[in-house]
Amino acid sequence: MWKQGWKLFLGLTLILVGFKINNTMNNQNTNKTLVVWMRFKPETTDPLKYDLSVHHVTMRSVFASLVSMYENGKISPQIATSWHSNQDQTTWTVTISTDWKFSNGDLITPEIVLRNFKRLVLVKNRENSKSGLLEYLRGFHEFRSINDELDGIQVDKNNLIFSFIKPMPNFLEKISFGLYSIAHPTQYNNDGVWINKKSELSSGAYVISKWDNENFELELRKNLQGINYENRIHNIKFNFSLQLEEVLKSDLILREKLNNLVDDNDWYYASTLEDSNIVYVKVMKWSQAQTPYADLDARKNLRAAFYKNLEDAGFKADKSFFPLSMKGVKEINGTDYYTRPNLQKKLLTMPPFFKPLKSKNNLNKKDLGEIYKLGFEKMCESIGVTAEYRDYPELESDEEKIYDLQYLGTGINIDDPFEDIKFMFLSKHGINLPDSTGKIKEILKDNFFDVQKVNEELWDQAIIWPIRHYSQGFWVKRSSRVDLSKLNLSMNPIDFQFVSWE
């Protein structure tokens, strides 16, 4: 009897000790801050600016969409709890949650969701911007006021009914994109203009807890529907330092697959291996007739000079805008021979790309930022102009007034690129790829156009100069014990509600 009692006592003791240890570990995790390194800082909470890559990462967890593609292996409900379509997929009905709220406690109603979509239609109509979805809504082109009826979206009790003029089989995938996330109606005016760049009314799992010149931090909302709080990450701090020692203090690093910063023994790469990201130069003043950049031969001469000096600096550019792993895509044949173009005395660009991060373990290996900088400056020297760097202006629209050239980047769905490419050219809220002749827009009118024809025409216009393709995602510090098993790692953006501690 005594032995049994002792076993029982010992068992209870072990259970209690185990319970205490688990509670302690959970409490430690609850209080621990996830540190995420990124090179650039967010600029605005406006979902219409979501296509900028920094907003993919910082705002995806702040604003919820109707459904999410960011959970591994499925389309998960968010503000919409269920959905279905008619047989030909021209009509989609989504049922809105009856208890999903904004961070100020206001309920997200079907009417609020409708107003968000009206805002998008209003702005896109006004700017003649196409995204591959909304322009196919019934009544899209006639919509002029946010207070008007929109034939293509109707409220029926707790449902929103979307009606399109053509089948939309990928409707759910499209509305999961952050552009279509739901904002509080007080955050934009009747003209669809975003009122406050740093407005903090969240519809997603996280709120912005700190945002100043140096800091951007997120905090998990309390008692939010559909969130499992066990081992959940409660606090996230973004690290924007360019000091390697500070970068390596992070738990996650947003960086490309091939880089010389991290030690594979201490870090592992968690994201897709596809080279779906693109680095390129854009001639910003190509449409300004009073500048030499409006002349096609001048652009071609300048591009040839850039490629030669980039190669002399140690890097051979990929002469294809679209990744070479895409079906039917190949490099452009032929070599440009340049004569000295007649340019202004200064060639202006922006500095952030040129701030290199160097690893102590690879001091003799040039960072790509250094190579771009050297190639740019040598090009300027070879054509008799001065290289000059300018910080980003307050308004994005002013960039074309300031810069002659910009280093830019984007990503694309390699397996199904057609809608992404249309978005690049036709949407004012994408990367705004140019089409100086109008030939590309004609090619895009076909549902399944020849991507290589777009590639060749983009090359012939010499406004976009491709540099390279790469895989970018998250490096994870092994000792941080971050659990990414529920996160869809094939998408570069991250929704932190699907990330937890181990």
Salt bridges, closest charged atoms under 4 A:
ASP46 OD1 - ARG119 NH1 3.04
GLU71 OE2 - LYS74 NZ 3.79
ASP106 OD2 - HIS184 NE2 2.82
GLU127 OE1 - HIS429 NE2 3.27
GLU214 OE1 - LYS41 NZ 3.91
GLU219 OE2 - LYS222 NZ 3.52
GLU245 OE2 - LYS360 NZ 3.24
GLU246 OE2 - LYS249 NZ 2.94
GLU256 OE1 - ARG468 NH2 2.74
ASP312 OD2 - LYS308 NZ 2.99
ASP318 OD2 - HIS469 ND1 3.33
ASP336 OD2 - ARG303 NH2 2.91
ASP367 OD2 - ARG255 NH2 3.41
GLU370 OE1 - LYS358 NZ 3.49
GLU377 OE2 - LYS373 NZ 2.87
GLU388 OE1 - LYS346 NZ 3.18
GLU388 OE2 - ARG390 NH2 2.78
GLU394 OE2 - LYS197 NZ 3.43
GLU396 OE1 - LYS49 NZ 3.96
ASP398 OD1 - LYS401 NZ 3.24
ASP404 OD1 - LYS285 NZ 3.14
GLU419 OE1 - LYS174 NZ 3.56
GLU442 OE2 - LYS445 NZ 2.90
GLU502 OE1 - ARG481 NH2 3.20
